[in-house]
Amino acid sequence: MRKNEENMTWMDIPYITLTFCLRFYQRVAVPENKVSALRGGLGEMLLRKNCIADRDCEACRFQDNCMVWNAFYTPMRLKPGYVTGKESLGYLIECDNLDTVMDEGHGFMFRLKLFGRNIPLFAQYLDAFWRLGQCGLGKEQAKFEIAAVYTEEEQLLLDDTEIHMEHFRVHTVGEYIWKRKWELSGEQPAQNGDYLVHFLRPLALRKDRIDLKCFDAEAIWRAIHRKIQMMSAFDEIGTELEKPQTWPQIIDARSAETSVRRYSSTHRKGMELSGVQGYVIFEEVPEERLEELLAGELFHIGRNNSFDFGRYVVQRR
């Protein structure tokens, strides 16, 4: 895939979604918050195999070429001025399973999304998750095997014996949006309408430096714009989205504060991540805003996206 930067837009950001199917060797306890455990295990496996500097990333002279730094921390090469902290944008892990016990021969599925220059690192992620299965997931060190990996088209990418790279298909954000618009409206042309946004995982946003305890239309739309611009910068595409005079407004909503407990190996203690979960209905969403809304569906918005926060699905009302 060659770049013509003059003609590139955020719609051209490449991505791939892969579904991993895990199978456990025996009945065992597993974490309820599986994304945190998978992400922590991914980082640990990458460090064990690749780190040559005693895990001191800040002092490492090889940071730019480090597999851990590029696959796990995924730094931005074009960093907007408003981005002040570390932003891990090259991948997302999604999991809907909340079970805390897995029976022998059973397991769960999770999705791995890779964006931009992290897509060619797929083999590193696959190897790290395979190693995690040998070492075990969570405090019970639940051992598993990767039974299969499927593509977005539900084609088999990995089976028990072979990787089928002929099924590895890279898509663009524009293709995702086209597909989702077709799913929402069928063969009817896109038109203004009301859309329900169901936050499947907590949304963590701030407004005027205050953590929001309920949904706020302007904060949500600003978060969508910010994430599109950050993902564009990560893929080295210059993007400035024009702020509209008015944002689509919320005509109905239901929200509840929620929190997720996770263990931080960096801080060596438990931590609590909080946010708001529920749904909002936006009134009269024009096509341009709908496309941005669907991009946020793919990217996740707000803080703590690495832990599956800010994930939502859009439905037509």
C-alpha positions as CSV (number, residue, x, y, z in Angstrom):
1,M,0.0,0.0,0.0
2,R,1.7,3.2,-1.2
3,K,0.9,6.6,0.1
4,N,0.1,9.7,-1.8
5,E,-0.1,12.1,1.1
6,E,-1.5,15.0,-0.9
7,N,-4.7,13.0,-1.6
8,M,-4.9,11.0,1.7
9,T,-7.7,11.7,4.2
10,W,-8.6,10.1,7.5
11,M,-11.0,7.9,5.5
12,D,-7.8,6.2,4.1
13,I,-6.5,5.1,7.5
14,P,-5.9,1.3,7.2
15,Y,-7.0,-1.2,9.7
16,I,-7.7,-4.9,10.2
17,T,-9.9,-6.7,12.7
18,L,-9.0,-10.2,13.8
19,T,-11.0,-12.5,16.1
20,F,-9.1,-14.8,18.3
21,C,-10.8,-18.0,19.7
22,L,-9.1,-19.3,22.8
23,R,-9.5,-22.8,24.3
24,F,-8.5,-23.7,27.9
25,Y,-6.8,-27.0,28.8
26,Q,-8.7,-27.5,32.1
27,R,-11.4,-25.9,34.2
28,V,-9.9,-22.7,35.6
29,A,-10.7,-19.3,37.0
30,V,-10.1,-16.3,34.6
31,P,-10.3,-12.5,35.1
32,E,-13.7,-10.9,34.5
33,N,-12.0,-7.9,32.9
34,K,-10.2,-9.9,30.2
35,V,-8.9,-6.9,28.1
36,S,-6.8,-5.7,31.0
37,A,-5.4,-9.2,31.5
38,L,-4.8,-9.7,27.8
39,R,-3.1,-6.4,27.3
40,G,-0.9,-6.9,30.4
41,G,0.0,-10.3,29.2
42,L,0.8,-9.0,25.7
43,G,3.2,-6.5,27.1
44,E,4.9,-9.0,29.3
45,M,5.4,-11.5,26.5
46,L,6.8,-8.8,24.2
47,L,9.2,-7.7,26.9
48,R,10.4,-11.2,27.7
49,K,11.2,-11.9,24.1
50,N,12.5,-8.6,22.8
51,C,13.8,-6.3,25.6
52,I,17.6,-5.9,25.7
53,A,17.7,-2.9,28.1
54,D,16.4,-4.2,31.5
55,R,13.0,-2.8,30.7
56,D,14.1,0.8,31.1
57,C,12.4,2.1,28.0
58,E,13.1,5.8,28.7
59,A,16.9,5.3,28.8
60,C,17.1,2.8,26.0
61,R,19.1,4.0,23.0
62,F,17.3,1.5,20.7
63,Q,13.8,2.8,21.5
64,D,13.0,3.9,17.9
65,N,13.7,0.4,16.6
66,C,12.4,-1.6,19.6
67,M,9.6,-4.2,18.9
68,V,8.1,-3.6,22.3
69,W,8.0,0.2,21.9
70,N,6.5,0.0,18.4
71,A,4.0,-2.9,19.0
72,F,2.9,-2.2,22.5
73,Y,3.4,1.5,23.2
74,T,2.9,2.5,19.5
75,P,4.3,6.1,19.7
76,M,3.0,8.9,17.4
77,R,5.6,10.2,15.0
78,L,3.4,13.3,14.2
79,K,2.3,14.3,17.7
80,P,-0.3,17.1,17.9
81,G,0.4,19.8,20.5
82,Y,-2.6,18.9,22.6
83,V,-1.4,15.3,23.1
84,T,0.8,15.5,26.2
85,G,0.9,11.9,27.5
86,K,1.7,8.4,26.1
87,E,-1.0,7.4,23.6
88,S,-1.2,3.8,22.5
89,L,-3.1,4.1,19.1
90,G,-1.8,1.2,17.0
91,Y,-4.0,-1.5,18.3
92,L,-7.2,-2.2,20.3
93,I,-8.4,-5.3,22.2
94,E,-12.1,-5.9,22.6
95,C,-13.8,-8.6,24.6
96,D,-17.5,-9.1,25.5
97,N,-17.1,-12.2,27.7
98,L,-17.5,-11.6,31.5
99,D,-17.3,-15.2,32.7
100,T,-15.0,-15.9,35.5
101,V,-14.6,-19.7,35.1
102,M,-13.7,-21.6,31.9
103,D,-14.5,-25.3,31.5
104,E,-12.0,-27.7,30.0
105,G,-12.1,-27.5,26.2
106,H,-14.1,-24.2,26.3
107,G,-12.9,-20.6,26.1
108,F,-13.8,-17.1,24.9
109,M,-13.2,-14.9,21.9
110,F,-11.6,-11.5,21.7
111,R,-10.9,-9.1,18.8
112,L,-7.6,-7.5,18.0
113,K,-7.8,-4.3,15.8
114,L,-4.5,-3.1,14.2
115,F,-4.1,0.3,12.7
116,G,-1.6,1.9,10.3
117,R,2.0,0.8,10.7
118,N,1.1,-1.8,13.4
119,I,-0.7,-4.0,10.8
120,P,2.6,-5.5,9.5
121,L,3.4,-6.5,13.1
122,F,0.6,-9.0,13.2
123,A,3.0,-11.9,13.6
124,Q,4.5,-10.3,16.7
125,Y,1.0,-10.0,18.3
126,L,0.2,-13.6,17.4
127,D,3.4,-14.9,18.8
128,A,2.9,-12.9,22.0
129,F,-0.6,-14.2,22.6
130,W,0.6,-17.8,21.8
131,R,3.3,-17.4,24.5
132,L,0.8,-15.9,26.9
133,G,-1.3,-19.1,26.5
134,Q,1.8,-21.2,27.5
135,C,2.4,-19.0,30.6
136,G,-1.2,-18.5,31.6
137,L,-3.7,-15.6,31.9
138,G,-4.4,-13.8,35.1
139,K,-3.4,-14.6,38.7
140,E,-4.5,-18.2,38.3
141,Q,-2.2,-18.5,35.2
142,A,-4.9,-20.1,33.2
143,K,-3.2,-21.8,30.2
144,F,-4.9,-21.8,26.8
145,E,-4.3,-22.5,23.2
146,I,-5.3,-20.3,20.2
147,A,-7.9,-22.6,18.6
148,A,-8.4,-20.3,15.6
149,V,-8.1,-16.7,14.3
150,Y,-10.8,-15.3,11.9
151,T,-10.8,-12.3,9.7
152,E,-13.5,-9.6,9.5
153,E,-15.0,-11.6,6.6
154,E,-15.1,-14.7,8.9
155,Q,-12.4,-16.4,6.9
156,L,-10.0,-18.7,8.7
157,L,-6.6,-17.0,9.1
158,L,-5.1,-19.5,11.6
159,D,-6.1,-23.0,12.3
160,D,-4.4,-25.8,14.3
161,T,-1.6,-26.2,11.9
162,E,-1.3,-23.3,9.5
163,I,-1.5,-19.5,9.0
164,H,-3.5,-18.6,5.9
165,M,-2.0,-15.3,4.9
166,E,-4.0,-15.3,1.7
167,H,-7.0,-14.3,3.8
168,F,-5.2,-11.3,5.4
169,R,-7.1,-8.4,4.0
170,V,-6.4,-4.8,5.0
171,H,-9.4,-2.4,5.0
172,T,-9.7,1.4,5.3
173,V,-11.8,3.5,7.6
174,G,-13.8,4.6,4.6
175,E,-14.7,1.0,3.7
176,Y,-15.8,0.4,7.3
177,I,-18.0,3.5,7.2
178,W,-19.6,2.5,3.8
179,K,-20.4,-0.9,5.2
180,R,-21.9,0.4,8.4
181,K,-24.0,3.0,6.5
182,W,-25.3,0.2,4.3
183,E,-26.2,-1.9,7.3
184,L,-28.0,1.0,9.0
185,S,-30.0,2.1,6.0
186,G,-29.9,-0.7,3.5
187,E,-30.1,0.4,-0.1
188,Q,-31.7,3.7,0.9
189,P,-29.4,6.8,0.4
190,A,-28.0,8.3,3.5
191,Q,-30.2,11.0,5.1
192,N,-30.5,13.0,8.3
193,G,-32.0,11.0,11.1
194,D,-32.0,10.1,14.7
195,Y,-29.3,7.6,15.9
196,L,-28.9,5.7,19.1
197,V,-25.4,5.3,20.4
198,H,-25.1,2.4,22.9
199,F,-21.9,2.5,25.0
200,L,-21.1,-1.1,25.5
201,R,-18.2,-0.2,27.8
202,P,-17.6,2.8,30.1
203,L,-17.0,6.1,28.5
204,A,-14.4,8.3,30.3
205,L,-14.6,11.9,29.3
206,R,-13.7,15.3,30.9
207,K,-15.2,18.7,30.3
208,D,-13.7,21.8,31.7
209,R,-11.2,19.6,33.5
210,I,-14.0,17.8,35.4
211,D,-14.8,14.0,34.9
212,L,-18.3,13.7,33.5
213,K,-20.8,11.7,35.4
214,C,-23.4,11.7,32.7
215,F,-23.5,12.0,28.9
216,D,-22.8,15.4,27.3
217,A,-23.4,15.9,23.6
218,E,-20.6,18.4,22.9
219,A,-18.1,16.4,24.9
220,I,-18.9,13.2,22.9
221,W,-18.6,14.9,19.5
222,R,-15.4,16.7,20.5
223,A,-14.0,13.3,21.7
224,I,-14.9,11.8,18.3
225,H,-13.2,14.7,16.4
226,R,-10.1,14.4,18.7
227,K,-9.8,10.6,18.1
228,I,-10.1,11.0,14.3
229,Q,-7.4,13.6,14.3
230,M,-5.1,11.5,16.6
231,M,-5.5,8.4,14.4
232,S,-4.8,10.6,11.4
233,A,-1.6,11.8,13.0
234,F,-0.6,8.3,14.0
235,D,-0.9,7.3,10.3
236,E,1.0,10.5,9.4
237,I,-2.0,12.1,7.6
238,G,-2.6,15.8,8.3
239,T,-6.2,16.2,9.3
240,E,-8.1,19.2,10.7
241,L,-11.8,18.6,11.1
242,E,-14.0,21.7,10.9
243,K,-16.0,22.4,14.0
244,P,-19.7,22.8,13.1
245,Q,-21.7,25.8,14.4
246,T,-24.0,23.3,16.2
247,W,-23.6,19.7,17.2
248,P,-26.4,17.1,17.0
249,Q,-28.2,17.2,20.3
250,I,-29.2,14.5,22.7
251,I,-33.0,13.9,22.8
252,D,-32.9,10.9,25.1
253,A,-30.3,9.2,27.3
254,R,-29.8,6.8,30.1
255,S,-26.6,6.6,32.0
256,A,-25.0,5.1,35.0
257,E,-21.6,5.6,36.6
258,T,-19.5,2.4,36.6
259,S,-16.0,1.4,37.3
260,V,-13.6,-1.4,36.4
261,R,-10.9,-2.8,38.7
262,R,-7.6,-3.8,37.2
263,Y,-4.1,-4.7,38.4
264,S,-1.3,-2.5,37.2
265,S,2.0,-4.3,37.0
266,T,3.7,-1.0,36.5
267,H,2.4,0.4,39.8
268,R,2.2,-3.0,41.4
269,K,-1.2,-2.4,42.8
270,G,-4.9,-2.5,42.0
271,M,-6.4,0.5,40.2
272,E,-10.0,1.6,39.5
273,L,-11.0,3.1,36.2
274,S,-14.3,4.9,36.1
275,G,-16.7,6.1,33.4
276,V,-20.3,6.3,32.3
277,Q,-22.3,3.5,30.6
278,G,-25.7,3.5,28.9
279,Y,-27.0,5.1,25.7
280,V,-27.8,8.4,24.0
281,I,-30.1,9.3,21.1
282,F,-28.8,12.1,18.8
283,E,-31.4,14.1,16.9
284,E,-31.1,14.8,13.2
285,V,-27.5,13.6,12.6
286,P,-26.3,14.8,9.1
287,E,-24.3,12.5,6.9
288,E,-21.0,14.1,7.7
289,R,-21.5,13.7,11.4
290,L,-22.8,10.1,10.9
291,E,-19.5,9.2,9.2
292,E,-17.5,10.7,12.1
293,L,-19.8,8.8,14.5
294,L,-19.1,5.5,12.8
295,A,-15.3,6.2,12.8
296,G,-15.6,6.6,16.5
297,E,-17.3,3.2,16.6
298,L,-14.3,1.7,15.0
299,F,-11.6,3.7,17.0
300,H,-13.3,4.0,20.5
301,I,-13.3,7.5,22.1
302,G,-12.4,9.1,25.4
303,R,-9.7,7.9,27.9
304,N,-8.5,4.3,28.7
305,N,-9.2,2.9,25.2
306,S,-6.5,0.4,25.8
307,F,-8.8,-1.2,28.4
308,D,-11.8,-1.4,26.0
309,F,-13.3,1.9,27.3
310,G,-15.2,4.2,25.0
311,R,-16.5,1.3,22.8
312,Y,-20.0,1.9,21.3
313,V,-22.3,0.7,18.6
314,V,-24.6,2.9,16.5
315,Q,-28.2,2.0,15.7
316,R,-30.8,3.8,13.5
317,R,-33.9,5.0,15.3
